[in-house]
Amino acid sequence: MFISSAFAQTAPAAAAGGDMQSSFMSLLPLVLMFVVLYFVMIRPQMKRQKEHRAMVEALAKGDEVATAGGLLGRVSKLGDTYLGVEIAPGVEVQVQRTAVVQVLPKGSIK
């Protein structure tokens, strides 16, 4: 009695193409954000992982390394997943290969 019936208006057939273009334009910012995110964050991280993997695989006996825990030492034993690192004369510890963060220049450990 107080509320009148409301009927939805149908859009003309010509406007249907405009709706599709409008949908694409609303997705465009999302696609652009993903592209920017890929080039700013994902791609550089993948590059760093690749460089780290190559450095760990190239480790050789006698290399001087720094670990993630802050230990400095010389590689004395090589294994598939673990390294023997001599941190002082006669003191050797085992660390995971992935814990090596940096290969130091020769002669930096005295």
JOQUIFEN-V306472 format. One record per pair of residues at least 12 apart in sequence whose ideal C-beta (glycine too) atoms are under 6 Angstrom apart, sorted by the first residue. I is the first residue (numbers start at 1). J is the second residue. Records with the same first field share a line. If there is no record, write none. Layout:
I->J  J
//
This chain:
56->97  100
59->75
61->75
63->75  103
64->104  108  109
65->100  103
66->101  102
67->95  99  100
68->99  101
71->87
72->109
73->85  86  87
74->86
76->92
82->94
83->95  97
//
